[in-house]
Amino acid sequence: MTKSQLTNNIRRLRFNHNEMIQEELAKKVGVTRQTIIALEASKYVPSLLLAMKIARVFGVAVEDVFQIVEQ
Amino acid sequence: MVIQQKEAVFNIVVCVAALVLYVILRLTVGLYQSHAAFSLLALQAISVLIYRKFARKRGITMDERDLAIRHKAAIIGFSIFWLFFVGFSLATFYANQQTGVVSVNLWVLMVFMGWIVLYLAWSVAALVLYRQ
């Protein structure tokens, strides 16, 4: 059975959006900065609601923010 | 350090302080009086008030990740507490047999030690999960 891991482009998307800081993104999606740090490091898998909120902040589809990597 | 981590550290400090005081009192003033050390655990009630005040100033202090960690830590804490409780109960039973009498001192010790084991395991698990 292959193991799946969720990766993301949050860091890149933040920089593409006027170098948005983690605190600002956290405030916009209603989480703590520590959660954004954990997400960027792929140490935390967000809920669907949070994933959609993040995608909406950047104005992209969820798939453009998060990708599944089969290992 | 998020508010939940601070709360976990506070709980660890209170539990360890109560344990240390218990050992000191046990060695100096005796078994019955040493139970007074567990009154330190009442400080855990104050922590809720302190952190609620702190939380009001900071804005978002708890989100879905914190809740997930809290949930996992609680499961670990209660599992370890249950192992302690069953182990202590069985050890008491086998030591006293069916006709034996369990001392009130032992009963008080089990209740408070159980509380300490629960909160220590819960808090340590939370701190470890935040580091992962």
N, CA and C atoms of all chains as a GROMACS GRO file, in nm:
protein
  609
    1MET      N    1   0.084  -0.121   0.000
    1MET     CA    2   0.000   0.000   0.000
    1MET      C    3   0.088   0.126   0.000
    2THR      N    4   0.060   0.218  -0.090
    2THR     CA    5   0.141   0.340  -0.096
    2THR      C    6   0.098   0.438   0.012
    3LYS      N    7   0.195   0.512   0.061
    3LYS     CA    8   0.167   0.611   0.164
    3LYS      C    9   0.149   0.748   0.098
    4SER      N   10   0.046   0.817   0.136
    4SER     CA   11   0.018   0.949   0.077
    4SER      C   12   0.058   1.060   0.173
    5GLN      N   13   0.112   1.167   0.113
    5GLN     CA   14   0.146   1.283   0.195
    5GLN      C   15   0.092   1.409   0.129
    6LEU      N   16   0.043   1.499   0.210
    6LEU     CA   17  -0.012   1.623   0.156
    6LEU      C   18   0.094   1.732   0.158
    7THR      N   19   0.126   1.782   0.040
    7THR     CA   20   0.220   1.894   0.035
    7THR      C   21   0.143   2.020  -0.005
    8ASN      N   22   0.209   2.134   0.005
    8ASN     CA   23   0.136   2.258  -0.031
    8ASN      C   24   0.230   2.367  -0.080
    9ASN      N   25   0.166   2.468  -0.142
    9ASN     CA   26   0.243   2.582  -0.196
    9ASN      C   27   0.214   2.710  -0.117
   10ILE      N   28   0.176   2.694   0.007
   10ILE     CA   29   0.134   2.813   0.083
   10ILE      C   30   0.244   2.919   0.089
   11ARG      N   31   0.366   2.874   0.115
   11ARG     CA   32   0.477   2.970   0.127
   11ARG      C   33   0.494   3.050  -0.004
   12ARG      N   34   0.494   2.976  -0.117
   12ARG     CA   35   0.511   3.042  -0.247
   12ARG      C   36   0.395   3.138  -0.274
   13LEU      N   37   0.273   3.091  -0.245
   13LEU     CA   38   0.156   3.174  -0.269
   13LEU      C   39   0.157   3.300  -0.182
   14ARG      N   40   0.207   3.289  -0.061
   14ARG     CA   41   0.217   3.406   0.027
   14ARG      C   42   0.310   3.510  -0.033
   15PHE      N   43   0.423   3.462  -0.084
   15PHE     CA   44   0.520   3.556  -0.142
   15PHE      C   45   0.467   3.619  -0.269
   16ASN      N   46   0.388   3.542  -0.345
   16ASN     CA   47   0.327   3.597  -0.466
   16ASN      C   48   0.215   3.697  -0.435
   17HIS      N   49   0.166   3.694  -0.314
   17HIS     CA   50   0.060   3.788  -0.273
   17HIS      C   51   0.119   3.896  -0.183
   18ASN      N   52   0.202   3.978  -0.243
   18ASN     CA   53   0.265   4.091  -0.174
   18ASN      C   54   0.341   4.050  -0.046
   19GLU      N   55   0.406   3.934  -0.054
   19GLU     CA   56   0.483   3.883   0.060
   19GLU      C   57   0.401   3.886   0.189
   20MET      N   58   0.284   3.828   0.178
   20MET     CA   59   0.193   3.821   0.293
   20MET      C   60   0.262   3.746   0.408
   21ILE      N   61   0.255   3.803   0.526
   21ILE     CA   62   0.320   3.735   0.640
   21ILE      C   63   0.226   3.627   0.696
   22GLN      N   64   0.287   3.533   0.769
   22GLN     CA   65   0.211   3.419   0.823
   22GLN      C   66   0.099   3.466   0.915
   23GLU      N   67   0.128   3.567   0.993
   23GLU     CA   68   0.030   3.622   1.088
   23GLU      C   69  -0.095   3.672   1.015
   24GLU      N   70  -0.071   3.738   0.902
   24GLU     CA   71  -0.182   3.794   0.823
   24GLU      C   72  -0.269   3.682   0.766
   25LEU      N   73  -0.204   3.581   0.711
   25LEU     CA   74  -0.279   3.467   0.656
   25LEU      C   75  -0.357   3.397   0.768
   26ALA      N   76  -0.291   3.381   0.882
   26ALA     CA   77  -0.356   3.315   0.996
   26ALA      C   78  -0.482   3.390   1.038
   27LYS      N   79  -0.471   3.522   1.043
   27LYS     CA   80  -0.585   3.603   1.082
   27LYS      C   81  -0.698   3.592   0.981
   28LYS      N   82  -0.661   3.588   0.852
   28LYS     CA   83  -0.764   3.581   0.747
   28LYS      C   84  -0.841   3.449   0.747
   29VAL      N   85  -0.773   3.342   0.784
   29VAL     CA   86  -0.841   3.212   0.782
   29VAL      C   87  -0.885   3.166   0.922
   30GLY      N   88  -0.854   3.247   1.023
   30GLY     CA   89  -0.902   3.217   1.158
   30GLY      C   90  -0.828   3.107   1.232
   31VAL      N   91  -0.696   3.102   1.213
   31VAL     CA   92  -0.615   3.005   1.289
   31VAL      C   93  -0.497   3.077   1.353
   32THR      N   94  -0.417   3.004   1.428
   32THR     CA   95  -0.299   3.065   1.489
   32THR      C   96  -0.182   3.059   1.389
   33ARG      N   97  -0.081   3.143   1.413
   33ARG     CA   98   0.036   3.144   1.325
   33ARG      C   99   0.109   3.010   1.331
   34GLN      N  100   0.104   2.945   1.447
   34GLN     CA  101   0.170   2.814   1.463
   34GLN      C  102   0.109   2.711   1.368
   35THR      N  103  -0.020   2.723   1.344
   35THR     CA  104  -0.085   2.628   1.252
   35THR      C  105  -0.039   2.653   1.108
   36ILE      N  106  -0.020   2.778   1.071
   36ILE     CA  107   0.031   2.810   0.937
   36ILE      C  108   0.174   2.755   0.923
   37ILE      N  109   0.253   2.770   1.028
   37ILE     CA  110   0.391   2.717   1.027
   37ILE      C  111   0.388   2.565   1.008
   38ALA      N  112   0.299   2.497   1.084
   38ALA     CA  113   0.288   2.350   1.074
   38ALA      C  114   0.240   2.309   0.935
   39LEU      N  115   0.149   2.387   0.879
   39LEU     CA  116   0.097   2.357   0.744
   39LEU      C  117   0.208   2.369   0.640
   40GLU      N  118   0.283   2.479   0.646
   40GLU     CA  119   0.390   2.502   0.549
   40GLU      C  120   0.498   2.394   0.556
   41ALA      N  121   0.516   2.340   0.675
   41ALA     CA  122   0.617   2.234   0.692
   41ALA      C  123   0.558   2.096   0.663
   42SER      N  124   0.435   2.093   0.617
   42SER     CA  125   0.361   1.967   0.590
   42SER      C  126   0.355   1.876   0.712
   43LYS      N  127   0.346   1.939   0.829
   43LYS     CA  128   0.339   1.862   0.953
   43LYS      C  129   0.195   1.850   1.002
   44TYR      N  130   0.105   1.918   0.934
   44TYR     CA  131  -0.035   1.913   0.974
   44TYR      C  132  -0.124   1.909   0.850
   45VAL      N  133  -0.220   1.818   0.853
   45VAL     CA  134  -0.316   1.807   0.742
   45VAL      C  135  -0.441   1.885   0.782
   46PRO      N  136  -0.474   1.991   0.707
   46PRO     CA  137  -0.587   2.075   0.748
   46PRO      C  138  -0.722   2.010   0.719
   47SER      N  139  -0.825   2.063   0.783
   47SER     CA  140  -0.961   2.019   0.751
   47SER      C  141  -0.996   2.074   0.612
   48LEU      N  142  -1.100   2.020   0.553
   48LEU     CA  143  -1.144   2.068   0.421
   48LEU      C  144  -1.182   2.215   0.428
   49LEU      N  145  -1.247   2.251   0.538
   49LEU     CA  146  -1.291   2.391   0.556
   49LEU      C  147  -1.171   2.486   0.556
   50LEU      N  148  -1.068   2.450   0.631
   50LEU     CA  149  -0.949   2.535   0.638
   50LEU      C  150  -0.877   2.540   0.504
   51ALA      N  151  -0.870   2.425   0.436
   51ALA     CA  152  -0.804   2.420   0.304
   51ALA      C  153  -0.876   2.512   0.206
   52MET      N  154  -1.009   2.510   0.210
   52MET     CA  155  -1.086   2.595   0.118
   52MET      C  156  -1.073   2.742   0.154
   53LYS      N  157  -1.065   2.771   0.282
   53LYS     CA  158  -1.047   2.911   0.325
   53LYS      C  159  -0.913   2.965   0.276
   54ILE      N  160  -0.808   2.882   0.287
   54ILE     CA  161  -0.674   2.924   0.243
   54ILE      C  162  -0.674   2.947   0.091
   55ALA      N  163  -0.735   2.854   0.020
   55ALA     CA  164  -0.742   2.869  -0.127
   55ALA      C  165  -0.817   2.996  -0.165
   56ARG      N  166  -0.922   3.027  -0.091
   56ARG     CA  167  -1.002   3.147  -0.122
   56ARG      C  168  -0.922   3.275  -0.096
   57VAL      N  169  -0.839   3.274   0.007
   57VAL     CA  170  -0.756   3.392   0.036
   57VAL      C  171  -0.664   3.421  -0.084
   58PHE      N  172  -0.609   3.315  -0.144
   58PHE     CA  173  -0.517   3.334  -0.256
   58PHE      C  174  -0.590   3.341  -0.391
   59GLY      N  175  -0.722   3.316  -0.390
   59GLY     CA  176  -0.800   3.323  -0.514
   59GLY      C  177  -0.767   3.212  -0.612
   60VAL      N  178  -0.734   3.095  -0.560
   60VAL     CA  179  -0.702   2.980  -0.645
   60VAL      C  180  -0.785   2.859  -0.600
   61ALA      N  181  -0.776   2.750  -0.680
   61ALA     CA  182  -0.847   2.628  -0.642
   61ALA      C  183  -0.768   2.555  -0.532
   62VAL      N  184  -0.839   2.472  -0.458
   62VAL     CA  185  -0.774   2.397  -0.348
   62VAL      C  186  -0.657   2.314  -0.401
   63GLU      N  187  -0.676   2.257  -0.521
   63GLU     CA  188  -0.570   2.173  -0.581
   63GLU      C  189  -0.444   2.252  -0.614
   64ASP      N  190  -0.460   2.383  -0.630
   64ASP     CA  191  -0.343   2.467  -0.660
   64ASP      C  192  -0.263   2.496  -0.531
   65VAL      N  193  -0.329   2.476  -0.419
   65VAL     CA  194  -0.259   2.500  -0.291
   65VAL      C  195  -0.205   2.368  -0.234
   66PHE      N  196  -0.290   2.266  -0.238
   66PHE     CA  197  -0.252   2.137  -0.178
   66PHE      C  198  -0.241   2.028  -0.284
   67GLN      N  199  -0.140   1.944  -0.269
   67GLN     CA  200  -0.121   1.831  -0.360
   67GLN      C  201  -0.093   1.704  -0.279
   68ILE      N  202  -0.144   1.592  -0.335
   68ILE     CA  203  -0.115   1.464  -0.270
   68ILE      C  204   0.006   1.403  -0.339
   69VAL      N  205   0.104   1.363  -0.258
   69VAL     CA  206   0.224   1.297  -0.311
   69VAL      C  207   0.222   1.153  -0.265
   70GLU      N  208   0.223   1.060  -0.364
   70GLU     CA  209   0.226   0.917  -0.330
   70GLU      C  210   0.372   0.876  -0.307
   71GLN      N  211   0.395   0.804  -0.198
   71GLN     CA  212   0.534   0.763  -0.167
   71GLN      C  213   0.550   0.613  -0.180
   72MET      N  214   0.538   2.992   2.178
   72MET     CA  215   0.463   2.895   2.258
   72MET      C  216   0.316   2.937   2.264
   73VAL      N  217   0.227   2.849   2.221
   73VAL     CA  218   0.085   2.884   2.223
   73VAL      C  219   0.029   2.864   2.363
   74ILE      N  220  -0.091   2.915   2.380
   74ILE     CA  221  -0.152   2.916   2.514
   74ILE      C  222  -0.167   2.774   2.574
   75GLN      N  223  -0.197   2.677   2.487
   75GLN     CA  224  -0.214   2.539   2.536
   75GLN      C  225  -0.081   2.480   2.586
   76GLN      N  226   0.028   2.519   2.520
   76GLN     CA  227   0.160   2.473   2.565
   76GLN      C  228   0.194   2.532   2.701
   77LYS      N  229   0.160   2.660   2.718
   77LYS     CA  230   0.186   2.726   2.846
   77LYS      C  231   0.104   2.660   2.957
   78GLU      N  232  -0.019   2.626   2.922
   78GLU     CA  233  -0.107   2.560   3.019
   78GLU      C  234  -0.050   2.423   3.057
   79ALA      N  235   0.003   2.351   2.957
   79ALA     CA  236   0.061   2.219   2.982
   79ALA      C  237   0.184   2.231   3.072
   80VAL      N  238   0.268   2.330   3.045
   80VAL     CA  239   0.388   2.352   3.128
   80VAL      C  240   0.347   2.385   3.272
   81PHE      N  241   0.245   2.471   3.285
   81PHE     CA  242   0.196   2.509   3.418
   81PHE      C  243   0.147   2.385   3.494
   82ASN      N  244   0.070   2.299   3.425
   82ASN     CA  245   0.018   2.177   3.489
   82ASN      C  246   0.132   2.084   3.532
   83ILE      N  247   0.235   2.073   3.448
   83ILE     CA  248   0.350   1.989   3.483
   83ILE      C  249   0.420   2.044   3.607
   84VAL      N  250   0.439   2.176   3.609
   84VAL     CA  251   0.508   2.239   3.723
   84VAL      C  252   0.429   2.214   3.852
   85VAL      N  253   0.296   2.233   3.846
   85VAL     CA  254   0.212   2.214   3.965
   85VAL      C  255   0.217   2.068   4.012
   86CYS      N  256   0.205   1.974   3.917
   86CYS     CA  257   0.205   1.831   3.953
   86CYS      C  258   0.339   1.788   4.012
   87VAL      N  259   0.447   1.832   3.950
   87VAL     CA  260   0.581   1.795   4.001
   87VAL      C  261   0.605   1.859   4.138
   88ALA      N  262   0.560   1.984   4.155
   88ALA     CA  263   0.575   2.052   4.284
   88ALA      C  264   0.499   1.976   4.393
   89ALA      N  265   0.378   1.931   4.361
   89ALA     CA  266   0.297   1.856   4.457
   89ALA      C  267   0.366   1.723   4.493
   90LEU      N  268   0.422   1.658   4.392
   90LEU     CA  269   0.492   1.531   4.416
   90LEU      C  270   0.615   1.550   4.505
   91VAL      N  271   0.692   1.653   4.472
   91VAL     CA  272   0.815   1.681   4.550
   91VAL      C  273   0.779   1.714   4.694
   92LEU      N  274   0.676   1.801   4.711
   92LEU     CA  275   0.633   1.839   4.846
   92LEU      C  276   0.582   1.716   4.922
   93TYR      N  277   0.513   1.628   4.850
   93TYR     CA  278   0.461   1.506   4.914
   93TYR      C  279   0.576   1.420   4.968
   94VAL      N  280   0.678   1.402   4.886
   94VAL     CA  281   0.794   1.322   4.928
   94VAL      C  282   0.863   1.385   5.048
   95ILE      N  283   0.881   1.518   5.043
   95ILE     CA  284   0.947   1.589   5.155
   95ILE      C  285   0.866   1.573   5.284
   96LEU      N  286   0.733   1.596   5.275
   96LEU     CA  287   0.648   1.586   5.393
   96LEU      C  288   0.642   1.442   5.446
   97ARG      N  289   0.640   1.350   5.351
   97ARG     CA  290   0.635   1.208   5.390
   97ARG      C  291   0.758   1.169   5.473
   98LEU      N  292   0.873   1.222   5.431
   98LEU     CA  293   0.998   1.190   5.499
   98LEU      C  294   1.015   1.266   5.631
   99THR      N  295   0.950   1.384   5.638
   99THR     CA  296   0.973   1.467   5.756
   99THR      C  297   0.860   1.459   5.860
  100VAL      N  298   0.736   1.470   5.815
  100VAL     CA  299   0.626   1.475   5.914
  100VAL      C  300   0.536   1.351   5.916
  101GLY      N  301   0.552   1.263   5.819
  101GLY     CA  302   0.476   1.138   5.825
  101GLY      C  303   0.371   1.124   5.717
  102LEU      N  304   0.310   1.006   5.714
  102LEU     CA  305   0.218   0.969   5.606
  102LEU      C  306   0.090   1.054   5.606
  103TYR      N  307   0.023   1.061   5.720
  103TYR     CA  308  -0.106   1.129   5.726
  103TYR      C  309  -0.094   1.276   5.687
  104GLN      N  310   0.003   1.345   5.743
  104GLN     CA  311   0.020   1.489   5.719
  104GLN      C  312   0.069   1.517   5.575
  105SER      N  313   0.138   1.419   5.519
  105SER     CA  314   0.196   1.442   5.385
  105SER      C  315   0.090   1.462   5.277
  106HIS      N  316  -0.033   1.418   5.303
  106HIS     CA  317  -0.140   1.436   5.206
  106HIS      C  318  -0.172   1.584   5.181
  107ALA      N  319  -0.130   1.668   5.275
  107ALA     CA  320  -0.152   1.813   5.260
  107ALA      C  321  -0.085   1.866   5.133
  108ALA      N  322   0.019   1.797   5.089
  108ALA     CA  323   0.092   1.841   4.967
  108ALA      C  324   0.000   1.845   4.846
  109PHE      N  325  -0.100   1.760   4.844
  109PHE     CA  326  -0.190   1.754   4.728
  109PHE      C  327  -0.280   1.877   4.716
  110SER      N  328  -0.283   1.958   4.822
  110SER     CA  329  -0.363   2.081   4.813
  110SER      C  330  -0.305   2.176   4.710
  111LEU      N  331  -0.177   2.156   4.677
  111LEU     CA  332  -0.114   2.238   4.572
  111LEU      C  333  -0.185   2.220   4.437
  112LEU      N  334  -0.248   2.105   4.420
  112LEU     CA  335  -0.316   2.076   4.292
  112LEU      C  336  -0.432   2.172   4.266
  113ALA      N  337  -0.479   2.238   4.373
  113ALA     CA  338  -0.587   2.336   4.357
  113ALA      C  339  -0.545   2.452   4.267
  114LEU      N  340  -0.414   2.472   4.253
  114LEU     CA  341  -0.363   2.580   4.166
  114LEU      C  342  -0.406   2.559   4.020
  115GLN      N  343  -0.434   2.436   3.985
  115GLN     CA  344  -0.475   2.408   3.847
  115GLN      C  345  -0.605   2.479   3.812
  116ALA      N  346  -0.688   2.502   3.912
  116ALA     CA  347  -0.813   2.575   3.889
  116ALA      C  348  -0.785   2.721   3.854
  117ILE      N  349  -0.681   2.778   3.916
  117ILE     CA  350  -0.645   2.917   3.890
  117ILE      C  351  -0.594   2.933   3.747
  118SER      N  352  -0.525   2.830   3.696
  118SER     CA  353  -0.466   2.839   3.561
  118SER      C  354  -0.571   2.868   3.455
  119VAL      N  355  -0.689   2.814   3.474
  119VAL     CA  356  -0.797   2.837   3.377
  119VAL      C  357  -0.831   2.985   3.369
  120LEU      N  358  -0.839   3.049   3.486
  120LEU     CA  359  -0.874   3.191   3.490
  120LEU      C  360  -0.763   3.278   3.429
  121ILE      N  361  -0.638   3.244   3.462
  121ILE     CA  362  -0.525   3.321   3.410
  121ILE      C  363  -0.522   3.315   3.258
  122TYR      N  364  -0.535   3.194   3.203
  122TYR     CA  365  -0.523   3.178   3.059
  122TYR      C  366  -0.645   3.230   2.983
  123ARG      N  367  -0.761   3.233   3.052
  123ARG     CA  368  -0.878   3.290   2.987
  123ARG      C  369  -0.857   3.440   2.968
  124LYS      N  370  -0.801   3.504   3.069
  124LYS     CA  371  -0.773   3.647   3.062
  124LYS      C  372  -0.669   3.675   2.953
  125PHE      N  373  -0.567   3.589   2.950
  125PHE     CA  374  -0.460   3.601   2.851
  125PHE      C  375  -0.517   3.581   2.709
  126ALA      N  376  -0.608   3.486   2.696
  126ALA     CA  377  -0.667   3.453   2.566
  126ALA      C  378  -0.747   3.569   2.510
  127ARG      N  379  -0.814   3.645   2.597
  127ARG     CA  380  -0.897   3.756   2.550
  127ARG      C  381  -0.813   3.863   2.481
  128LYS      N  382  -0.689   3.880   2.529
  128LYS     CA  383  -0.603   3.985   2.472
  128LYS      C  384  -0.542   3.944   2.338
  129ARG      N  385  -0.518   3.814   2.320
  129ARG     CA  386  -0.439   3.769   2.207
  129ARG      C  387  -0.516   3.743   2.077
  130GLY      N  388  -0.648   3.740   2.079
  130GLY     CA  389  -0.725   3.709   1.958
  130GLY      C  390  -0.742   3.560   1.943
  131ILE      N  391  -0.702   3.507   1.826
  131ILE     CA  392  -0.720   3.363   1.803
  131ILE      C  393  -0.616   3.285   1.883
  132THR      N  394  -0.663   3.205   1.975
  132THR     CA  395  -0.570   3.129   2.058
  132THR      C  396  -0.587   2.978   2.043
  133MET      N  397  -0.696   2.936   1.984
  133MET     CA  398  -0.718   2.794   1.966
  133MET      C  399  -0.788   2.769   1.832
  134ASP      N  400  -0.732   2.677   1.755
  134ASP     CA  401  -0.793   2.644   1.627
  134ASP      C  402  -0.805   2.492   1.614
  135GLU      N  403  -0.833   2.446   1.491
  135GLU     CA  404  -0.858   2.302   1.473
  135GLU      C  405  -0.737   2.216   1.507
  136ARG      N  406  -0.615   2.268   1.482
  136ARG     CA  407  -0.494   2.189   1.514
  136ARG      C  408  -0.480   2.175   1.666
  137ASP      N  409  -0.506   2.284   1.738
  137ASP     CA  410  -0.498   2.279   1.883
  137ASP      C  411  -0.601   2.180   1.940
  138LEU      N  412  -0.721   2.182   1.883
  138LEU     CA  413  -0.824   2.090   1.930
  138LEU      C  414  -0.786   1.945   1.902
  139ALA      N  415  -0.727   1.921   1.782
  139ALA     CA  416  -0.684   1.785   1.747
  139ALA      C  417  -0.576   1.737   1.843
  140ILE      N  418  -0.481   1.826   1.875
  140ILE     CA  419  -0.373   1.791   1.969
  140ILE      C  420  -0.430   1.767   2.108
  141ARG      N  421  -0.522   1.853   2.149
  141ARG     CA  422  -0.586   1.839   2.281
  141ARG      C  423  -0.657   1.704   2.291
  142HIS      N  424  -0.725   1.669   2.182
  142HIS     CA  425  -0.800   1.542   2.179
  142HIS      C  426  -0.704   1.422   2.190
  143LYS      N  427  -0.597   1.424   2.111
  143LYS     CA  428  -0.500   1.315   2.112
  143LYS      C  429  -0.432   1.305   2.250
  144ALA      N  430  -0.395   1.421   2.304
  144ALA     CA  431  -0.327   1.424   2.434
  144ALA      C  432  -0.419   1.371   2.543
  145ALA      N  433  -0.549   1.404   2.533
  145ALA     CA  434  -0.645   1.356   2.633
  145ALA      C  435  -0.656   1.204   2.626
  146ILE      N  436  -0.659   1.150   2.505
  146ILE     CA  437  -0.667   1.003   2.489
  146ILE      C  438  -0.544   0.937   2.552
  147ILE      N  439  -0.426   0.994   2.524
  147ILE     CA  440  -0.301   0.939   2.582
  147ILE      C  441  -0.304   0.950   2.735
  148GLY      N  442  -0.346   1.068   2.783
  148GLY     CA  443  -0.352   1.091   2.928
  148GLY      C  444  -0.444   0.993   2.998
  149PHE      N  445  -0.565   0.976   2.944
  149PHE     CA  446  -0.662   0.887   3.008
  149PHE      C  447  -0.619   0.741   2.996
  150SER      N  448  -0.552   0.705   2.886
  150SER     CA  449  -0.503   0.566   2.871
  150SER      C  450  -0.400   0.535   2.979
  151ILE      N  451  -0.306   0.628   3.000
  151ILE     CA  452  -0.202   0.606   3.100
  151ILE      C  453  -0.263   0.606   3.241
  152PHE      N  454  -0.360   0.698   3.262
  152PHE     CA  455  -0.428   0.702   3.391
  152PHE      C  456  -0.499   0.569   3.418
  153TRP      N  457  -0.564   0.514   3.315
  153TRP     CA  458  -0.637   0.388   3.332
  153TRP      C  459  -0.542   0.273   3.364
  154LEU      N  460  -0.426   0.272   3.299
  154LEU     CA  461  -0.325   0.170   3.330
  154LEU      C  462  -0.281   0.180   3.476
  155PHE      N  463  -0.259   0.305   3.519
  155PHE     CA  464  -0.218   0.330   3.658
  155PHE      C  465  -0.328   0.283   3.754
  156PHE      N  466  -0.452   0.322   3.722
  156PHE     CA  467  -0.566   0.291   3.810
  156PHE      C  468  -0.585   0.139   3.823
  157VAL      N  469  -0.584   0.069   3.710
  157VAL     CA  470  -0.602  -0.076   3.712
  157VAL      C  471  -0.484  -0.142   3.783
  158GLY      N  472  -0.363  -0.097   3.752
  158GLY     CA  473  -0.243  -0.153   3.814
  158GLY      C  474  -0.245  -0.135   3.965
  159PHE      N  475  -0.280  -0.013   4.010
  159PHE     CA  476  -0.284   0.018   4.153
  159PHE      C  477  -0.392  -0.065   4.222
  160SER      N  478  -0.509  -0.075   4.158
  160SER     CA  479  -0.621  -0.150   4.216
  160SER      C  480  -0.586  -0.298   4.230
  161LEU      N  481  -0.528  -0.355   4.124
  161LEU     CA  482  -0.493  -0.496   4.128
  161LEU      C  483  -0.382  -0.524   4.229
  162ALA      N  484  -0.284  -0.432   4.234
  162ALA     CA  485  -0.174  -0.449   4.330
  162ALA      C  486  -0.229  -0.446   4.472
  163THR      N  487  -0.323  -0.353   4.498
  163THR     CA  488  -0.384  -0.343   4.631
  163THR      C  489  -0.461  -0.470   4.664
  164PHE      N  490  -0.535  -0.518   4.563
  164PHE     CA  491  -0.615  -0.639   4.582
  164PHE      C  492  -0.527  -0.760   4.614
  165TYR      N  493  -0.421  -0.778   4.536
  165TYR     CA  494  -0.334  -0.893   4.559
  165TYR      C  495  -0.253  -0.881   4.688
  166ALA      N  496  -0.228  -0.756   4.729
  166ALA     CA  497  -0.152  -0.737   4.854
  166ALA      C  498  -0.239  -0.766   4.976
  167ASN      N  499  -0.368  -0.731   4.967
  167ASN     CA  500  -0.456  -0.746   5.083
  167ASN      C  501  -0.543  -0.871   5.080
  168GLN      N  502  -0.554  -0.930   4.963
  168GLN     CA  503  -0.641  -1.047   4.943
  168GLN      C  504  -0.788  -1.009   4.972
  169GLN      N  505  -0.876  -1.109   4.965
  169GLN     CA  506  -1.020  -1.081   4.973
  169GLN      C  507  -1.066  -1.032   5.111
  170THR      N  508  -0.999  -1.074   5.212
  170THR     CA  509  -1.044  -1.039   5.347
  170THR      C  510  -0.969  -0.920   5.406
  171GLY      N  511  -0.877  -0.865   5.328
  171GLY     CA  512  -0.794  -0.755   5.377
  171GLY      C  513  -0.870  -0.624   5.384
  172VAL      N  514  -0.811  -0.527   5.448
  172VAL     CA  515  -0.870  -0.394   5.462
  172VAL      C  516  -0.777  -0.292   5.395
  173VAL      N  517  -0.836  -0.206   5.313
  173VAL     CA  518  -0.756  -0.104   5.246
  173VAL      C  519  -0.755   0.022   5.330
  174SER      N  520  -0.637   0.072   5.356
  174SER     CA  521  -0.622   0.193   5.437
  174SER      C  522  -0.678   0.315   5.365
  175VAL      N  523  -0.736   0.406   5.441
  175VAL     CA  524  -0.787   0.532   5.383
  175VAL      C  525  -0.672   0.612   5.323
  176ASN      N  526  -0.555   0.604   5.386
  176ASN     CA  527  -0.437   0.673   5.335
  176ASN      C  528  -0.404   0.626   5.194
  177LEU      N  529  -0.418   0.497   5.174
  177LEU     CA  530  -0.388   0.438   5.042
  177LEU      C  531  -0.491   0.485   4.938
  178TRP      N  532  -0.614   0.493   4.982
  178TRP     CA  533  -0.722   0.536   4.893
  178TRP      C  534  -0.701   0.682   4.848
  179VAL      N  535  -0.668   0.768   4.945
  179VAL     CA  536  -0.641   0.910   4.914
  179VAL      C  537  -0.521   0.921   4.820
  180LEU      N  538  -0.420   0.839   4.849
  180LEU     CA  539  -0.299   0.840   4.765
  180LEU      C  540  -0.333   0.800   4.621
  181MET      N  541  -0.418   0.701   4.605
  181MET     CA  542  -0.454   0.655   4.471
  181MET      C  543  -0.530   0.764   4.394
  182VAL      N  544  -0.621   0.830   4.463
  182VAL     CA  545  -0.700   0.936   4.397
  182VAL      C  546  -0.610   1.050   4.349
  183PHE      N  547  -0.526   1.101   4.440
  183PHE     CA  548  -0.442   1.215   4.404
  183PHE      C  549  -0.329   1.177   4.308
  184MET      N  550  -0.272   1.060   4.328
  184MET     CA  551  -0.167   1.016   4.236
  184MET      C  552  -0.227   0.992   4.097
  185GLY      N  553  -0.348   0.940   4.095
  185GLY     CA  554  -0.418   0.920   3.968
  185GLY      C  555  -0.438   1.052   3.894
  186TRP      N  556  -0.477   1.153   3.971
  186TRP     CA  557  -0.496   1.287   3.915
  186TRP      C  558  -0.364   1.340   3.857
  187ILE      N  559  -0.256   1.321   3.934
  187ILE     CA  560  -0.124   1.368   3.890
  187ILE      C  561  -0.079   1.293   3.766
  188VAL      N  562  -0.098   1.162   3.766
  188VAL     CA  563  -0.059   1.080   3.649
  188VAL      C  564  -0.137   1.127   3.525
  189LEU      N  565  -0.267   1.149   3.544
  189LEU     CA  566  -0.352   1.194   3.432
  189LEU      C  567  -0.301   1.325   3.374
  190TYR      N  568  -0.281   1.425   3.461
  190TYR     CA  569  -0.241   1.557   3.412
  190TYR      C  570  -0.097   1.561   3.360
  191LEU      N  571  -0.010   1.482   3.424
  191LEU     CA  572   0.129   1.478   3.375
  191LEU      C  573   0.134   1.415   3.236
  192ALA      N  574   0.064   1.301   3.219
  192ALA     CA  575   0.064   1.232   3.090
  192ALA      C  576   0.000   1.318   2.983
  193TRP      N  577  -0.113   1.381   3.018
  193TRP     CA  578  -0.187   1.467   2.925
  193TRP      C  579  -0.098   1.585   2.880
  194SER      N  580  -0.036   1.650   2.978
  194SER     CA  581   0.044   1.769   2.947
  194SER      C  582   0.172   1.735   2.869
  195VAL      N  583   0.239   1.627   2.910
  195VAL     CA  584   0.361   1.588   2.838
  195VAL      C  585   0.326   1.547   2.695
  196ALA      N  586   0.215   1.473   2.680
  196ALA     CA  587   0.172   1.432   2.545
  196ALA      C  588   0.142   1.554   2.459
  197ALA      N  589   0.076   1.653   2.517
  197ALA     CA  590   0.044   1.775   2.442
  197ALA      C  591   0.172   1.845   2.396
  198LEU      N  592   0.270   1.856   2.486
  198LEU     CA  593   0.395   1.924   2.450
  198LEU      C  594   0.469   1.847   2.339
  199VAL      N  595   0.468   1.714   2.349
  199VAL     CA  596   0.535   1.631   2.246
  199VAL      C  597   0.463   1.647   2.112
  200LEU      N  598   0.330   1.644   2.116
  200LEU     CA  599   0.252   1.655   1.991
  200LEU      C  600   0.271   1.793   1.925
  201TYR      N  601   0.288   1.896   2.006
  201TYR     CA  602   0.313   2.029   1.948
  201TYR      C  603   0.449   2.036   1.879
  202ARG      N  604   0.543   1.953   1.925
  202ARG     CA  605   0.678   1.954   1.866
  202ARG      C  606   0.684   1.874   1.737
  203GLN      N  607   0.589   1.784   1.718
  203GLN     CA  608   0.593   1.697   1.598
  203GLN      C  609   0.554   1.775   1.473
   0.00000   0.00000   0.00000
